[in-house]
Every structure is written in structure tokens, then in C-alpha cells.
Amino acid sequence: MDGIMVELVLWSDNADISMNDLSQAIGIFPVECESIGDIKRYGALKKFERVVDTSSLMYSTGYIDTIETEFAINKMINIIEPKLSKIVNIIDKYELNVKFCIVIALSEKPIIVLPSTFVQIMAKMHAELEFDTYFDCSWKGKAFKPWLNIKKKRKQK
């Protein structure tokens, strides 16, 4: 799981909203669709359960082998832009909450850029932005220990 993924999540705590119907109206197949009251299994072995308390649709690029957020964001834009006016109308009509989540799972430093078209789309959707970061902070098999450099400098004096 080394790469960058962009997710778009639409959600509501209104039990009367059918996310399946909204998904059909939008016309993009979601990666995940949950309804209030569904049982969600999670964990590595899927042995834990929780009852879903919000209905949601999630669209995702999946992990992309890149260190540049812009590349993954542009892939998400290509997915949603053809249906953007429908998505915005549905968000407004059903007063949905909206969030883009940029998931960064890398062993090297990412290049974080938010293209202006993405910022404009976020504004149209009244969307939040979340970054989930998972970095491997070791270099050449050794953990980064800045205090070791301080001790070495003191001994040299």
C-alpha cells in the first residue's frame, strides 16, 4: 500500500435518504455504499462489527503509485467532473455532507499540490478536505533519532 489515494464521501444522518437511489441518480458506481443500520465488519480479519450510524457513498481512486497528490487528485476530477452538476444538485437538495480525503501512504516525501480546479470543485460542493498520512519514518533501516546527532556534536567539542 505505497501510494496516494483520493476519496470522495457524501453522507447524511437522515435515515429517509436512500444512498442507493442517489448513487443511481448520480450515475457513477461508488466504491462503497452504506445505510443507517447496516452492520459494518472491519479489522484485518473482519471480525469486529459496528452498526452504521450515517448513510454514505464513497468514491475512490484506489491507491495510485505516485508521490504527487496532484496526479491522484486529477484522477478523481476525471471521475466526477462529467457528473459534477448532478452531484452538486443532489448535495444541495438532500443537504448532504461532503468530504474529500487524500490518503498518503509513502516511504518517501510526498509532493502536495492542490490544483485550482480541485479547489473550485470543493467550493461548489461545500466540501471539507482531510489528509490521512501514513509515512515510513525510517531511513536505511534506522529510525530517525535527532538526539544522536546532538550527542555526537557534544563529544567532539
C-alpha positions in Angstrom: 0.0 0.0 0.0 2.5 2.6 -1.2 0.9 5.5 -3.0 -1.7 8.2 -2.8 -5.5 7.7 -2.9 -8.3 10.3 -3.1 -11.7 9.5 -1.8 -15.0 11.5 -2.1 -17.5 10.8 0.6 -21.1 12.0 0.6 -23.0 11.3 3.8 -26.1 12.1 5.9 -27.6 11.1 9.2 -31.1 11.3 7.7 -32.4 7.7 7.6 -35.0 8.6 4.9 -32.4 9.2 2.3 -31.6 6.2 0.1 -28.0 6.4 -0.9 -28.6 3.6 -3.5 -31.1 5.9 -5.2 -28.7 8.8 -5.0 -26.0 6.7 -6.5 -28.2 5.7 -9.4 -29.2 9.4 -9.9 -25.5 10.4 -10.0 -24.6 7.7 -12.4 -21.2 6.8 -11.0 -20.7 3.5 -9.4 -19.5 4.1 -5.8 -16.7 2.0 -4.2 -18.8 1.8 -1.1 -22.4 2.5 -0.2 -23.7 2.2 3.4 -27.1 2.9 5.0 -28.0 3.6 8.6 -28.4 0.3 10.4 -26.1 -1.7 8.2 -23.6 -3.9 10.0 -20.0 -3.0 9.1 -17.3 -5.5 9.5 -13.8 -4.2 9.9 -10.3 -5.0 11.0 -7.7 -7.2 9.3 -9.8 -10.3 9.7 -13.1 -8.6 9.5 -14.0 -10.0 13.0 -15.1 -6.6 14.5 -18.6 -5.2 13.9 -20.3 -1.9 14.3 -23.7 -0.6 13.3 -23.5 2.2 10.7 -25.0 5.5 12.1 -24.8 7.6 8.9 -25.7 6.7 5.3 -22.8 7.3 2.9 -21.5 7.0 -0.6 -17.7 6.8 -1.2 -15.9 7.1 -4.5 -12.2 6.4 -4.6 -9.3 6.4 -7.0 -7.8 3.5 -5.1 -4.1 3.7 -4.4 -2.0 5.2 -7.2 1.7 4.6 -7.5 2.8 8.2 -7.2 4.3 10.7 -4.8 2.3 13.6 -6.2 -1.1 14.5 -4.8 -1.9 16.4 -8.0 -1.8 13.2 -10.1 -4.2 11.4 -7.8 -6.5 14.4 -7.5 -6.7 14.8 -11.2 -7.8 11.1 -11.5 -10.7 11.9 -9.0 -11.6 15.0 -11.0 -11.8 12.9 -14.2 -14.2 10.5 -12.4 -16.6 13.2 -11.0 -16.3 16.1 -13.4 -18.7 14.7 -16.1 -21.4 14.4 -13.4 -20.4 17.4 -11.3 -23.7 19.4 -11.8 -25.8 16.3 -10.9 -23.6 15.8 -7.8 -23.9 19.4 -6.7 -27.7 19.4 -7.2 -28.1 16.2 -5.1 -25.8 17.6 -2.4 -27.9 20.8 -2.2 -31.3 19.0 -2.5 -30.6 16.5 0.2 -28.3 18.7 2.3 -25.5 16.1 2.2 -22.2 16.5 4.0 -19.2 16.2 1.7 -15.6 15.4 2.2 -12.5 14.7 0.1 -9.9 12.6 1.8 -6.4 12.4 0.5 -4.7 9.3 1.8 -0.9 9.4 1.6 0.9 6.1 2.4 4.5 6.5 1.3 8.0 5.6 2.3 9.3 8.9 0.8 8.3 12.6 1.0 5.1 13.4 -1.0 4.7 16.4 -3.2 1.5 18.0 -2.0 -0.3 20.2 -4.6 -4.0 21.1 -4.8 -4.8 22.1 -8.3 -7.1 25.2 -8.7 -9.7 23.1 -10.5 -9.9 20.9 -7.4 -10.3 23.9 -5.1 -13.1 25.2 -7.3 -14.9 21.8 -7.3 -14.6 21.6 -3.5 -16.1 25.1 -3.2 -19.0 24.1 -5.5 -19.7 21.1 -3.3 -19.1 22.9 0.0 -16.7 20.1 0.8 -14.3 19.5 3.6 -10.7 18.3 3.0 -9.0 15.7 5.1 -5.4 14.4 4.8 -4.7 10.9 6.2 -0.9 10.3 6.2 1.0 7.1 6.8 4.7 7.6 6.5 7.5 5.2 7.0 9.9 7.4 9.1 12.9 5.1 8.9 15.8 5.6 6.6 18.1 2.7 5.7 16.5 0.5 8.3 17.3 3.0 11.2 14.8 5.1 12.9 15.3 8.9 12.7 16.9 9.9 16.1 17.9 13.6 16.1 19.2 13.4 19.6 22.1 11.1 18.4 23.5 13.9 16.3 23.4 16.3 19.3 25.3 13.8 21.5 28.0 13.3 18.8 28.5 17.1 18.4 28.9 17.5 22.2 31.5 14.7 22.3 33.5 16.4 19.5 33.9 19.7 21.4 
